[in-house]
Amino acid sequence: MKTNGPLFVILGAALWGTDALFRWPLTAVLSPVTIVLLEHCILSIAVLPLVIIFRRQFLILRRGDYLALAVIALGGSVLATVLFTYSVKHGNPSVVILLQKTQPLFTILLARLALSERPRGWFWPWAAVAVAGAVLMSTPDRQPDRAAVSTPAAAVFGAVAAAALWGGATVCGRYIVTRVPVRFLTSLRFLLALPALAILYRLQPAVQRELPSGLPPVASIAAMAMVPGLAALLLYYKGLQSTPASLASICELSFPVTAVAVNWLLLDIRLSALQLFGSAVLVLSMTAMAFRNAREQGGSARQSSP
């Protein structure tokens, strides 16, 4: 079962690719902080029973675990999600997705520093191919009949900062997930983020504290919270249990593949030939890495068997 770790990470990240179907329309009527707060309210209600069930897990947490949880909740759930939503609202979504491809650089650097991970020699060539494919796939369509959407400096900074924060959350998740159940860790991520989001919401100008009215936006927030939110994270953390953080960061690049496909089929955002080529390169490189990792883990298990 452990050999399937990268595949769970890929599937969880693919579900993240459906996020734009819900988040992008919501940015037209709600502020980024309000969207993220309401999303976490729904998630917190959904996971509260799990926290109660696993409440004894608090007794085994170490001091370093609490620091890791703070980075995951405040960095990954609060700041990164708000910054990403802000960038989607004010910038070109294609450029924002492209800038998220810098996340593996932060994750690999932090994993080397915090987890002392040393990827095998084959990892680096495949990582370079995967990142190159992601860059090609995420390049904005330059068709002359389509108006260009500018991305201000603030949106660029927000997207890069979100990538760095998610990279840190990936490393911290790898650090703590070996000692606590996946469902407990996922639940804490949402619950611990809620107080900080409530404070940010109250600090907003009154006009930005407007709440959604009517069923459609409420349904969109609920769907966004449960599918690319809760379901994606549960699959992701399950895979992270047996996947090095550096490899997981590359597997997460399945996010732009799904995002571009969903945008094309459901939002009529087409792809150029260069973007299609980049998508194929990315998918093939991720599949090759997942296969290589599964084969090596299987070989190690056989060698350790009596």
N, C-alpha and C positions, 0 to 999 in steps of 0.2 A: 504493500500500500504506500510505503514511503517513496517509492520510485515515481509515484504520480504527483508528487509535490509541485513541480513546475507546471504541470497541466492545470492544477487547481488555481495556481496564481494567474495563468493565462486566462482561464475562464472567468475568474473574478474581475480581472482587469477589463475583459471584454464587456462585462455588464456595465462597467463604468462608462463605456462608450455610448450607452443609451441616455446618459445624463442630460445631454444637450436638448433632447426632445422635450424635457420638462423645464430645465433651468433657463434656457434662452428666452422662451416666451414670457416667463415670470419676471425677467429683468425689466420688461417693458412697463410693469405695473407696481413692482415692489423693489425696495432697496436691497442691495446684496446682504447686509446684515440681517434684515428682516427675513429674507428667504432662508438663510442658513439657520437662524433661530427657530423658525417654524419647522424646518426639516428636523432639527435635533429634538424638538418637543415631541414629535411623532415617534422618532426613534427611541427616545428615552422611555416613553410609555410602553413601547413594544418590548424593550429589553429589561424593564424593571423586575419582572418575575424571575429572570435568570440571575440577576444580582442577589435576590433574596435566596434563591436556591444555593448559589455558590458563595454565600456570605462568609463561610469559614475560610475561604481562600485568602481573606485579608490577613489572617494570622500567619501565613507563610511568606508574605511579601517582605522583601528586604528594603533597606533605605534606597539602594540604587534602583529598585523596581519602581518606587514612587516617583523618582526623578524621570525614569523612562515613561511612565504613565503621563506625567505632566507634559513632556515633549509631544507625546502622541496626541493627547487631548487638546492642549492649548496651541501647539504648533500645527499638527496635522488636521485636526477637526475644526478649530476656530480660525486661526489666522490664515492658513493655506486655503481653506474653502472660501472664506470671505474674499481674499485677494483674487482667487481664481474667478469667482462670480463677478467681482468688480471688473476684471479684465474682459470677461465675456460680454459684459454690459457696454463697456466703453471702447472696446477695441475690435479688431477683425478676428472672429473666432478661429480662422485658419492659422493666423499668426500666433494666437494664444496657444493652440494645440502644438504648433511647431516649437514654441519656447518650452513647453513641458518636456520636450525631449532632452533638455539639459538635466533632468532629474537623475539619470544613471550616473552622471559625473559626480554629483553630490553624494549619492548613495555609495558608490564604490570608494570614494575618498573617506567618507565617514566609517564605512565598514572596515577599512584597513586600519583606521585609527582606534575605533572602539571595540571591534570584535576580533581583530588580528586575523582576518580572513585573507588567505593567499590563493586567489583563483588559479586553477591549473593553466598550463600554457595554451591549451586550445581555446580557453575562454576569450582571450583578448582578440584574436582574429574574428571570431564570430560576433563579439560585442561591437567591433568596428563596423562589420557588415550590417548588423541590426540597426545601429544608430544611423548609418548612411541611408539605409532604406527608409527609416522613420523620417529623416530630413527630406528626402525626395517625396515621400508620400504626403507630408504635411505642407509642402510648398504651396502657397496660394495659387489658385488657377488664374493665369494671366490672359485669358481669352479676351480679345479686344471688345467683344460685345457686352462685357460685364463690367459694371462700375467698380472701381477699387474702393475698399474701405480702409481708411487710415487707422493706425494704431498709435495713440499718443504715448509719450514717454512713460507716463504714470501707469498705463496698462501694460507696457513692456516690463517695467520694474515689478508690477504685481504678479505677472505670470512667472517670471524668473524666481522671485521670492517664494511663491507657492511651490515651485518645483524643488527648491532647496529645503523647504520645511517638510514636504512629503518625503524627500530623501532621508531626512533625519528621522521621521516617523517610521520609515521602513526599517532602519537599523535598530531603533529602539524596540520595535515589535519583534524583531528577530531575537533580541536580547532577553525579553521577558516571556515570550510565548513557550519557551521550553519548560517553564515552571508552573504555569497557570493554564486552565482550560481555555480554549479558543473563544468559546461563547462568553466566558466571564470577561476576558480582555476586551472583546468587542463591545460588550455592554458598558464597561467602565469608560471606554473612549467617548461614548455619547453622553453619559451622565455627567462626567467630569467637565465636559465642554459647556454644558448648559448654563451654569452660573456666569461664566465669563461672557457668553453670548447675550445673556439677559442684561448684563451691565452695558455692553456695547450698544444694545438696542435702546436703552434708556438715554444714552449719551448722544444719540442721533437727534438732529433737528426734528421738530414736531411733524413736519411734512413728510419725512422719511419713515416715521413710525406708523404710517397707514397700514392697516391689515387688509387681507384679501376679502372681497365681498362676492358672494355667489359660489356655486358648486364647482365650476371648472377650475379656478385657481387652487381651491382647496384639494380637489382630486389630483391635480398635477403635483402639488407638494407631497401628498401622501404617496403617490406612485414613485416619485423621485426618491423619497426616503426609504421605501421598502425594496425597490429593485436595484438601482445602481448604488444605493446606500447600504442597507443591511445585508441583503443577499450577497452582494459583491464582496463585502468585507469578510463575511463568514467563510466564503470560498477562498478568499485571499489568505486569511490567517491560517486556514487549514493547510494550504499549500506551503506557507511560510515555515511551518513546523519542520519540514524536511528539505527546505531550499535555502542555500546561502543567500544573504541579503543582496550581494552583488549580482547573482544570477536572477534573483527575483526582480530586481530593478529592470533588467532587460526584458523579462517575460511580461512585465507590465506594459510594454510597448504595444501589446495587443489592443490597448485602449484606443489609439488613433485609428487602427484598422477598422474596428467596429464603429467608431464615431463617424468616419468618412463614409462607410457603407450605409449607415442609418441616415446620414444627411442626404446622401444621393437618392436613396429609395423613398424616403418619407418627407424630406424637405426640398427636394429637387435641386440640390447643390451638386453639380456634376464634377467629374474628375478629368484632368488632362491625361494624356498618355504617360507623361513623366510621373504623375502621381500613382497611376496604376502600376507602373514598374516598381516604384518604391514600395508599394503595398506587398507585391509579390516577394520582393527581396526580404522584407521584414518578416513575413509569415514563414518563409522557408528557413530563415536563420533561427527564428525562435523554435521551430519544430526540430531542427538539427541539434540545438543546445539541449532541449528537453530530452531528446533521445539519448544523447551522449551522457547526460547526467544520470538518467535512469539506468543505463547499461553499467556505468561505473558503480553506482550504489548497489546494484544487483550482484556485481562481481565481488564487492567488499563483503556483502552478507554471506556469500558462498564461502569465501576464504575464512571467515570467522566461525563457520559452522563446524561442529565436531565431526 
